[in-house]
Amino acid sequence: MYLSRVQIDVNNRQKTKELTHLGAYHNWVEQSFPAEIAAHKRLRHLWRVDHLAGKTYLLVLSEEAPDLTKLGMFGVPHTAMTKSYDPFLAKIQEGQIMQFRLTANPTHAIPREGKSQPRIVPHITVDQQRQWLADRAEKHGFQLVQTTLAGASDSEAIDNFDIVSRDWPVLHKGKRNMKLSRVTFEGLLRVSQLDDFKQLLVTGIGREKAFGMGLMTVIPRG
């Protein structure tokens, strides 16, 4: 696996004028793997857009390394870079405390009378979105680290994570324009099941993974 990043040249509107919807970002990511296109072999690439310290980045996780010239197409010159992700994955241990960042599309299914397929709708409130992540922690091999305030009982412990951004980016699908719920979480977790957690890191979580959702990255604490 490879983790790649480029700073998006948001101050050059002529260069980035095409980046007006999620499909354009998806196309950018796909075009960064010309060997796959030539071989008619499309692999899934997780990606997200990060806003950090006044700069905007495209982050991509992929099985093969991207073409850095293509990845830098809409980037600040000389900022496209890639590195092998496997050595990092190999060092993760059960019980380890990690700082995480996740951009996801929190949704839930509503049964429809007379229909075999449920209706998929986004969670709207902050509490619903926080609960969405908490409900998926065990399945994906981690526990959200909890904090107990001084003088409070253990039952009053709170999960140590926050929602740092929420928005509704546009996705063009044919002649339709859709808005997807995009939520970015940050906080602390503890690795509880190593294999499940590694699987989460390389395959993502939730829906709309092709359109910038589902990629979790972690940094060891301590």
N, C-alpha and C positions, 0 to 999 in steps of 0.2 A: 504494500500500500504506500501511497505517496500523499503528503499534505503540501499543498501549494498555496501561494498567496500573491496578490498584486494589489497595489494601491490604485484605486480608481481615480482617474484624472477629472474629478468633479468640477474643477475650475476651468476646464477647457470644454465649453459647451458644444463647440463645433465637433470635437472628437467624440463626445458621449451623447450626442443628440438622439441616437437610436435607443438609448437605454431608458425607455419610458414605461416599460411594463415587464412583468416577470418572464414572459416568453423570450424577450430580447436577451435577458441574462442567461436563460437556458440555452439559447442558440450560441451565445458567446462561449459558454462552457463546452458545449458539444464541438464547436469549431476548434477548440484548443487540443483536440485529439484527432488530427488528420489521418493518422495511420489507421485508426478504428473506422473512420468514414470510408477510406479507400478499401478496407477489407470487408465492408458492410457488416461490421461487428460493433454494435452499440452496447457498451457497458454502462452500468448505472454510475453516475458521478454525484456524490453528495456535495452540496455547496451552500453557502450563505453569504450575505452581505453584512459586514460588521462596521459599526461607527465607533471609533476609538480615538480618544485624545484629539478630536477635531479632524481626523482623517477617515476616509471610507475605503474599506478593503473588500475584495472578493476572495473568499477562502474556498478551496476545492479539495475534496478527498477522493482519490481515484486508485484503481488497481495499477494502472500504468502512469508513468510520468507524462505530464502534458508538454506540448510544444510551447516553450516559453515565449517565443515570438508571437504566437497566436494568443496566448494568455495575456500578453501585454498589450493587446490591440487597443483597449480602452483605458490603459493604465498610464500612470506617471512613468516616464522613461526609466528603465533600469531597475524597476521595483519588483518585477516578476521573479519569483524564486520557488524552488521545490526541494523537498528532502524526503528521504525514506521515513515512513511512519512505523515500520516494523520494529526497529530497536526500542522505540518508546513503548509500544504495545507489550513487548517482551518483558519490560521492567515492572509493569503494573502488578501489584500484589493484593490478595484479599485482605481486608481490614484497613487498607490504605485510605487516608483522607485526601480528597481531591477537590480543588476549586473547579467548578464547571461553568460553561456557557452553552446554552442551547437555544436555537431559534426553531420554533415548531408551529404546527397548525392544530391547535387543540379543538377536537370535534367530538360529537357523540351521535349515536344512532337512535332514531325514533321509528318504532315499528309503524308500518302503514297497513291499514285494514285492506285485506284482499291482495296485498302485494307481497312477493317473496323477498324483495330487497327493501331494507329500511331506508329512511331518508337520513342523509348525513348533514348535520347542521353544526355550525361553530359554537363553541362556548363563548359567551359574551362578557360575563363579569370577571373581575380579577379573582374572586374567590373560586369560581368555576374553573378558571384556567389553572390556578394553583393546585386545585384538587385533581385536575386531569393529570398533572405530572406526578403528584403523590400516589395516585392510584396505579401508576405504571412502574413505579420504582422497583418493587420486588421482582416483577416479571423480568426486568432488564438488568438484574444483578446488582442493584445498589440500594442504599438507604439514605434518605435525606437527613443530614445531621441536624439535630434539634438543640435548641438553646432554652435553658430554664432560667428565668429571671430570678434575681435574688429575692428570697422570701416566698416564692411561688412553689406550688407542689409539682411533682413530676407530671401530673395530668394536665398541667397548664403549659407544658413545654411547647414551643413553636418550631416549625421547620425553618432552618436557617438558609432561606433563599428568597430572592425577590424577582419580580417582573420589572425589567429595566426599560422595556419599550413595547408598545402595542400599536399596530397600524393595519391598514387594509390596502395592500398593494393590488394593482390591477393585473389581471391575466387575460389576454386576448385569446379566445377559442373560436376560430372561424369568424363568424360575424357577430359573435357575442362578446361582451366585456363582463368579466366576473371579478369580484373582489374577494380575496382570500384573507382570512384572519391570520396575522403573523405576530407571534409573541416571542420575546426574547427573555429567557430566564438566566439568572446568575445566582450562584450560591455554593454551598459545601455539601459533599456527599461522601459516603463511605462505601467502598467496594465490598459487596457481600457475597456475590457469586462470580468468580473470575471469568469463566467462559461466557456467561450471559452478558456480562458487562463489556467484554471485548467485542462480542457480536453487536451490541448496541453501538459501539464507537465506529464500527466499519459499515454497518448497514442502516443506521439511523433509527428514528422513532417517529411514529405518527404518519399522517398523510401528506400528500403533495411534495414528496421528496425531490421530484424532478424540478420543482420550482422554488428552491431555496429554503426548504423546511427540513427539519429532522436531524441536522448535523450537530452533535454534541462534541465539544472539545474540553479537555481537562488539563489541569496543572497540579502536580503533587504539592501538598502542603506539609511543611516540616520535613 
